[in-house]
């Protein structure tokens, strides 16, 4: 079993930065692929970024590529999302997710474990 808890959300002005963190616990959490998704009110939860179990492979949604950086530290069982040059369109609840498979994937259905979400609000 894997448990995930997000933190680091908040209110920021456009052009600013935030760093989200996901604390993961479980017997084999270091061997799970992990990802960030986000969901605006009334909209579908969409892919943001993913990272494989070792951190050697990452993928990003086109909307955040070049601005966001996903990373993980398996020695601390944490995953992070550094968000720079934030835009109002980035406003959403951000969710941490983990896959039982070690390979990174953008498929939402592949992720079996989800955090409770953390709110990110970007003002213009």
Secondary structure, 3 states (H helix, E strand, C coil): CCEEEEECCEEEECCCCEEEEEEEECCCHHHCEEEEEEECCCCCCEEEEEECCCCCCEEECCCCCCCEEEEEECCCCEEEEEECCCCHHHCEEEEEEEECCCCCCCCHHHEEEECCCEEEEEEC
